Amino acid sequence: MSIAVAAILALVAALIGPYFVDWSAYRAEIEGQATRLLGARVRVLGDADLKLLPTPTIVLADVRLGPEGDPVASAQRVYVEIELAPLLSGEVEVTALEIGSPVLRLALDADGRVGDLGLSTDPAALDPADVKLDRVTITDGTIELDDGRSGGPLTVGDIDMTLEARSLLGPFKADGSANVSGLQSRFRIATGAADGSGALKVTTELWPALWPAAVTADGLVTTPDGVPVYEGTLAAVRVLPPQVEGEPAPAEAPARGEGRFRLDARGFSMQELAVSYGPPDRALGLTGLLEIPFGAGGFVAALSARQIELDRMAGASLDA
């Protein structure tokens, strides 16, 4: 009987307690637990709120990750919703994670290596395989990249995206939009799970707002010598605007480019590049390569064709 009464009292306390407890007073405890789990210094400079039932939730304001005065990441608001049952067995299933106005600060050295993020390898830190993310929503995010090779910063802003992951080792799925150096694009990313070497199979789809094109890259991300490399196959297809009923179809000719690509700290390159422009029966075909070195302010393209039949491209009769 006493056990039942204790259980009832604990349940009542969990239900009504959060309305009478100032969780901000426990900020140091929340910071300590988050630091232990993430393996990096966590500071909560704003309000903190915690509820245990019916679903464990945590709401934090003005969160900083990393050394004081030089945080690696920050967010104006973090909302976390956790499934209760897996938590009792030592696993963390995040059913909802909302991050408002996050900023991630990265640095590349002269060799293109990503600087130390300050994450710990302490065994007490959270095991990435034990964390499942059902739904992550990021709004108004920013990535600030300090490029030690060119000396100039690169900012990726206006990041709005949703993300899900079976674990922090993958597979991942992401869908959203971002602005890179003034170019707004929609994107969709799907990955496999990281293998024993840390390699990750990644498929990326891009739809730049300024260009009527769809770009698909399918390849493998590896980190030889600590430098991320993404390489595989890439195809870019011209996307015609939708036809308005009652109006003639657009006269724009189809265009396509495809080949093998490599994206690393030095730049972007394509080998075995094949480009076609025009209807299939009279398309102009070019082959070659493309190199865009980062920080150099230019690019190199070499394209060639065996022959160019101008009459066929124009659709004219050979007897004309």
N, C-alpha and C positions, 0 to 999 in steps of 0.2 A: 504494500500500500504506500509506504514512504517513497519507494522508487518511482511509482506512478505520479505521486504528488510533485516530486522533484522534477520529473520530466515535463509536467504541465507548467510548472513555474518557469523552467528554462525556456519553454516555448513562448510563454507570455512575455518574458523578458526580451526575447529575440524580436518579438513583434512590436512591442511598444517602446523598448529601450532606446532605439535610435532617435526617437522623437524628443527624448529628454537628455541625451548625451551630446555634449559638444565634442565631436570627433576631431576638431581642429586641435584640441588640447593633446591629442594622441599623435600629433604630426610626427614627432621624433620616432615613435614606434612604427608608424606606417613607413617612414623613410627607411628605417633600419631593415624592416622585412623586405621592402622592395629592392633595396641594395643587395641583400643577401640572395634573393631570387634571381635578379638580373645580372649580378656580378659586376655592377658598376654603381658609382655613387649616384643616389637619387635624392633630390631635394624638392619639397613641396612648399612653395612660397605663398600660395593662396589658401583658400578654404579646403577642407577635407570633409567628406561625408561618407558614411558606411551604413549599409543595411544588410541584414543576414537573411531575412525572410520577406516575402515568399521565395525570392531569388537573391543570392548574394550579389550586391552591387557596390561599387566604389566610384565616387566622383571626386576628382582632384582638380584644382585650379593652379595655374602657373607652375608647371612641373619642369624640372631641369635634370638632365642626365649627363654625368661627367664631372670633371673637376670644377670646383667653385671658381667663378670668374671667367671660365673658358669651357662652357658646357658643349658636349658633342651634339646634343639634341635638346629641344625644349618644345613645350606645347602649352597653349593657353588653357586648354580643358581636356581632361581625359575621363571618359566614362567606361567602366568595365563591368560587364555582367558575366557571372561565372555559374556554370552548372554545379549544383550541390553534390549530387551522387558521386561523380568521378573524383571530386575534391576529397571525399572521405577515404578514397583508396590511394591518395597521393598523386593523382593526375589532375591537370588543370585543363578544363574545357571552357574556353572563352566563347560564350554564345553571342556576345555583342561587345565590340570595342569601338568606341567613337573617339577620334583624336581631332581636336579643333586647332587650326592654325599651327601645325607643327613646323619646326625648322630643324633640318639635319645639316650639320657642318662637316664637310669632308676635306681632306687635304691630300694632294698627290705630290710625291717628291720628284726629284729630277729624273728618276727612272720610271716614273709612272706608278709607283707603289702607293697604296692607300695608307695614310698615316694611322698611328695607333688610336683605336677608338676607346681605349681605357677599359675594355671589357675583361673581366677576370675569368680565369680557368679554374677557379676554386671549386672543388667537388661539391661544396654546399650550394653552389649556384644551381639554378633551375636547369634540369635536363631538357634540351630542346625537343627530344623525342616525346616528352610527356606533355607537351603543350599543343592543344588543338584550337584553331581559330575558326569559328563557324561564320562570323560576319564582322569584318573590320571596315569602318567608314572613315576616310580621311578627307577633311575639307580645308581648302585654302592652305595647302602645304607648300613648303619651299625647301629646296636643296641648294646649299651654297657650297660650291666647289672651288677651293683655292689651288690653282694649278701651278705647281712649282716649276714646271717646264717652261711655260710661256710667261709666268709672272702675272697673268691676268686672271681675274675671277670669272666663274661661270655660274649663272643662276638659273635653276629650273623652278618656275613659280606657278601659281594658280593650279596646284595639284589637287584634283578632286577625284577620288577613286574608291572602289570597294575591293576587298581582298578576302580570300579564304584560304586556309591551309590545314592539311591533315596533321601536320606537325611543323615545328620551326625548321625542320630539315626538308620540307616539301612533302608532297606536291603542293604548288601554289597556283592560284588563279587570281588575276587582277584585271580590272576593267575601269577605265577612267579617261581623264584628259589632263594635259599639262601644257605649259608655255616654255619653250626653250629658245632663248635669245630672240623673243618676239614672234616665234612661230608656234601657233596654237595647234595641237594635234590631239586626236583621240587615239587611244591605244587599248590593246587587249593582250595579256601575257598569260601563258600557261606553261607550267614546268612539270618535270617529273620529280622524283625524290633524289636527293644527293646520294651518289654512290660512295664507296669506301674511300675514294681519293678526293671527295668533295666536288667532283664534276656534276654538272646539272644540265639536263636537256631542257632547252628553252625554245618556245615558239612565240614570236612577237608579231603582232599585226598593228600597222600604223595607218592613220588616215589624216594627212596634213590638211588643215583648213584652207590654206592658200592654193593648194595644188589638187586638181581632180585626179587623185591617184590613190591606190591601195597598195601598201607595201607589206610583204610577209617574209619574215626571216625565221629559218628553222635550223637550229644548230646546238652546239655544246658550249657551256661556259666553264672554263677551267681557270686555275690560278697558278700557272708555272712561275716559280721564283717569287711568288707573292703578288704578281701582276695579273689582274683579271683579263681574260681573253675570251671573246665570243666569236666563234667561227662556224660556218656551215653554208647553206644555200639561201639565196635571196631572190625574190621576184617582185617587180613593181609593174602594176598594170594601170593604164589610164582608165579612169572611171567616168563614163559619160553621164551627164545630168539626166534625171528622169524625164521621160517624154510626156509633155502635156497633151491631154486628150484633144484631138482635133487639130493639132499642129504637126508639121512635118518633123520627122526624126532629125536630130542634130547631124550636121554634115562632118563632124570631127572624125578624123581617121583614128582607128585603134592603135595603141602603142604599148609595147611591152619590153621590159628588160629583165634579164635573169643571169645568174652566175654564182660563183662561189665568193664568199666574203670573209673578211677578218676585221674585227673591231678590237683594238687594244689601246694601250696608253699612248702609242705613237700616232695612231690615226685610224682611218677607215680605208680599206682597199677591196677591190673586186677583181678577181681573175676569171678567165674563161667567160668574160662578159659577152652576152649576145643581146642585141637590141634590134627590134623590128618596129617599123612604122608603116601604117597603111593597111588596107584590106588584105586578107591572106593570099588572094590570087595575084596581087601585084605589090606586095610589101617590100619596103627597103630593108635589107638585112645588113647589120654591122656587127663585127666582133672586135674584141680588144680587151682593154683593162682600164681601171680607174683607181687613182690614189689620191686621198685627201689627208695630208699630214696635219695634225693638230698644232695650232700655234704658228703655222707658217703663213697663213693668210692667202692660200692659193690651192690649186689642185692640178693633177696631171691626168690627162685622158688620151688614150691612143686607140683609135677606132679605124677599121678598114673594111672594105667591101670588095668582093671579087669583081662585081660589075654592077652598074646602076643603069636601069632601063627607065629613062625619064618618060617615054611614051606610055609604058605600062603603068607607071606610078600615077600619071595624070589620067589614066583611063581612056586614052585615045586609041583609035584603031591604028594598026600597023600600016594600013593602006592610005591613011589620011595624008 
